[in-house]
Amino acid sequence: MALPDGVAVLGDIVFIVTKYKVRTFSDFTRTSNDRWANNEILLKKPRSQFLGPGLDTFDLSVLVDARLGLNPRKEVDKLVAYSRDGKIMKFSIGGKGMGVDKVKITSLVQNWQKLDNRGNLISATYNLSLEEYIS
């Protein structure tokens, strides 16, 4: 299935805006690191040696709100299950893969903002940290 331009996908979670459903993210950051070693040299400064690229990390914030056509509790519970199961997923933005191949969840922080009078979650924000997964 072809996805519209500008849509992001994490595994089976599609970030999209339609007339009936809004699932988007904000505050996206991508961090690329390199791996270096310092080789000690007697009576001299250490010599740096490039070992290769490190794993990229991705951080994003997602608002899930019942008024935007989502069930916030199901949304966050799904990600908790993925995190606890060590699920490895594809991650793409605008149809272009992020990282070399796949990602894993390294952190999921939930902020439950609104509950109804029965304890149903109405609105929440979650902050998701992902890291490249290389098999």
Number of C-alpha atoms within 10 A of each C-alpha: 3 5 12 10 10 14 17 22 20 16 15 9 14 15 17 17 13 9 7 9 15 18 19 16 19 11 9 13 11 14 11 11 11 11 11 13 12 11 11 11 9 7 6 7 10 12 10 11 11 10 10 11 11 13 17 18 21 20 20 16 19 18 19 27 22 15 13 18 14 18 17 23 17 12 15 19 11 12 17 17 11 16 16 10 10 12 13 19 20 18 25 19 14 13 15 12 14 19 20 13 15 20 25 20 24 16 14 16 13 15 11 16 13 13 12 9 7 6 8 12 19 19 21 21 18 20 18 19 20 20 20 23 18 12 5
